[in-house]
Amino acid sequence: MVFYSDISPVVDRHDAARDVSVQSRRPPRIFSGAFRFGGVVFLMAAAGIWIVPASEWDAPMVLIRFAVALAFVCFGFLLIHAGDNSTWDEIHLDRQAQEVRHVQRGRDGIARLRQRVALDDVDSVVIDEDTIILHARSGEIVMEVSGLDRSTLKTLYDGLTRK
């Protein structure tokens, strides 16, 4: 199997002739941590708006504080969710099972099958920029995956056209 990381390709010589497995680039972990940190900061700021003493507690001032605190809470939860929602795509070309699988892997490391296509159903392979498109014999698109780098696309194209 061929596994791609951000550093260099790693080839398992035992299964190299049979299977190809490629991954899209993983999002950097620093962005995930920064988003979650920013979300916590906004949540604390929403609480801090009510802790800071005010000279006036009339209705318009309370309404403005409530609106700003609500906006901070919403934005904080949005950032926390954005920092925790990092997934990446993998394409598995399995010669033994005669199929191509599109798998999505989350932060937990669990692979979730998105799509499975038999190699006999694939008629043509089209590469466009960072996207690979598999067409069936009937002409319909059976799989489309984007966000892959050129070397990954080349590996997949070579594996799919070598039936």
C-alpha positions in Angstrom: 0.0 0.0 0.0 1.1 3.6 -0.6 0.4 6.0 2.2 1.1 9.7 1.7 2.0 12.0 4.5 3.1 15.6 4.6 6.7 14.5 4.8 7.2 11.8 2.1 5.5 8.8 0.6 5.8 5.5 2.6 5.6 2.3 0.6 4.8 -1.1 2.1 6.7 -3.4 -0.3 4.6 -6.4 0.8 1.3 -5.1 -0.7 2.7 -2.7 -3.2 1.6 -4.6 -6.3 -2.0 -5.0 -5.1 -3.4 -1.9 -3.4 -3.1 1.9 -3.5 -4.3 4.1 -0.8 -3.9 7.9 -1.0 -4.9 10.7 1.3 -5.6 14.4 0.8 -3.6 16.8 2.8 -4.6 16.9 6.5 -5.5 20.3 7.9 -2.7 21.7 10.1 -3.4 21.1 13.8 -2.4 24.6 14.7 -5.5 25.9 12.9 -7.7 23.6 14.9 -6.2 24.7 18.2 -6.3 28.3 17.3 -10.0 28.1 16.3 -10.8 26.4 19.6 -8.8 28.8 21.6 -10.5 31.8 19.9 -13.9 30.2 20.6 -13.1 29.9 24.3 -11.9 33.5 24.3 -15.2 34.7 22.8 -17.3 32.7 25.3 -15.3 34.2 28.2 -15.8 37.7 26.7 -19.5 37.1 26.5 -19.5 36.2 30.2 -17.2 39.2 31.0 -19.7 41.7 29.5 -22.1 40.9 32.3 -19.4 40.9 35.0 -18.0 44.3 34.3 -19.8 46.9 36.4 -21.9 49.4 34.5 -23.0 52.8 35.6 -26.4 52.5 33.8 -28.7 49.4 33.9 -31.5 50.9 31.8 -33.3 48.9 29.1 -31.3 50.0 26.0 -28.0 49.3 27.8 -29.1 45.9 28.9 -30.4 45.1 25.4 -27.1 46.1 23.8 -25.2 44.0 26.3 -27.4 41.1 25.6 -27.0 41.4 21.8 -23.2 41.7 22.0 -23.0 38.7 24.5 -25.3 36.7 22.2 -23.1 37.5 19.2 -20.0 36.5 21.1 -21.5 33.2 22.3 -22.6 32.3 18.7 -19.3 33.2 17.2 -17.5 31.3 20.0 -19.4 28.1 19.5 -18.9 28.5 15.7 -15.1 28.7 16.2 -15.1 25.8 18.6 -17.0 23.7 16.1 -14.8 24.8 13.2 -11.7 23.8 15.1 -13.1 20.3 15.9 -14.6 19.6 12.5 -11.5 18.6 10.5 -11.8 15.7 8.2 -9.8 14.5 5.2 -10.5 12.3 2.3 -8.8 9.1 1.3 -9.1 7.1 -1.9 -8.4 3.3 -1.6 -7.9 1.4 -4.8 -8.2 -2.2 -3.8 -7.2 -4.7 -6.5 -8.1 -7.8 -4.4 -11.7 -6.6 -3.9 -11.8 -4.9 -7.4 -13.1 -1.7 -6.1 -12.4 2.0 -5.5 -13.4 3.4 -2.1 -13.8 7.0 -1.1 -13.2 7.2 2.7 -13.4 10.2 5.0 -11.4 10.1 8.2 -12.1 12.5 11.1 -10.0 13.6 14.1 -10.9 10.4 15.9 -9.1 8.4 13.2 -12.1 6.4 12.3 -12.6 5.8 8.5 -16.1 6.4 7.3 -17.0 4.9 3.9 -18.5 7.7 1.7 -18.7 5.8 -1.6 -17.7 2.5 -3.2 -17.4 1.8 -6.9 -16.5 -1.5 -8.6 -13.5 -1.3 -11.0 -15.6 -3.0 -13.7 -18.0 0.0 -13.6 -15.3 2.6 -14.2 -15.0 3.5 -17.9 -12.9 6.7 -17.8 -10.8 8.7 -15.4 -10.6 12.5 -15.7 -8.2 14.7 -13.7 -9.1 18.4 -13.5 -6.8 20.7 -11.4 -7.1 19.0 -7.9 -10.1 16.8 -8.7 -10.4 13.3 -9.9 -13.7 12.2 -11.6 -14.6 8.6 -12.4 -17.2 8.1 -15.1 -19.3 4.9 -15.5 -19.8 3.1 -18.8 -23.2 4.9 -19.1 -21.5 8.3 -18.9 -22.6 9.3 -15.5 -20.2 10.5 -12.8 -19.8 7.7 -10.2 -17.2 9.4 -8.0 -15.7 12.9 -7.7 -13.1 13.8 -5.1 -11.4 17.2 -4.8 -8.6 18.6 -2.7 -5.9 16.2 -3.8 -2.4 17.2 -4.8 -0.8 16.4 -8.2 1.3 13.5 -7.0 -1.7 11.8 -5.4 -3.7 12.3 -8.5 -0.9 10.8 -10.7 -0.7 7.8 -8.4 -4.5 7.3 -8.6 -4.6 7.8 -12.3 -1.8 5.2 -12.8 -3.5 2.7 -10.6 -6.9 3.1 -12.2 -5.8 3.0 -15.8 -3.6 -0.1 -15.2 -6.7 -2.4 -14.9 
